């Protein structure tokens, strides 16, 4: 699939630059209220993230690059986006399996939230992406710009800075509004870049 390299080169850098500009404010916005609650145990994870805001920003950008690279490879091989596994009703899930299933559910929910909230920019972007890679269209399930990458990168960044597993999932939902802003800003940056190239 000859357009994969163009997708990587045309979209990756503008998206990363957009994130660089936003991340410090995004972390403060997402965590400041939780860090001020009276309950010490509830406030601790948010304070921990705020204290490591630079490490978090670097970890997020690294994780986003990796996730984008994975999605470009999926695009190259026509691999479909993974669908959340159906619940089987079996009670013998391990804690790790339960955590993975919970994360998959949250990624799917966050992807829908991002997609719905950024439809005004994501729709035109998919058209420009198709023009960039010289294909009639890029199906949603093959797009290298699928919104799941933003939430997965967020999860990985929180994990990498040392947040405890039992605190991580609870904290993720506090970033819902923030990750929508990151995605929207990233999509706008890529849209503008491709528009400047005449696409």
Secondary structure as GFF3:
##gff-version 3
##sequence-region A 1 199
A	DSSP	alpha_helix	4	35	.	.	.	ID=ss1
A	DSSP	alpha_helix	40	51	.	.	.	ID=ss2
A	DSSP	alpha_helix	53	76	.	.	.	ID=ss3
A	DSSP	alpha_helix	95	117	.	.	.	ID=ss4
A	DSSP	alpha_helix	119	132	.	.	.	ID=ss5
A	DSSP	three_ten_helix	140	142	.	.	.	ID=ss6
A	DSSP	alpha_helix	148	160	.	.	.	ID=ss7
A	DSSP	alpha_helix	165	172	.	.	.	ID=ss8
A	DSSP	three_ten_helix	173	175	.	.	.	ID=ss9
A	DSSP	alpha_helix	176	196	.	.	.	ID=ss10
###
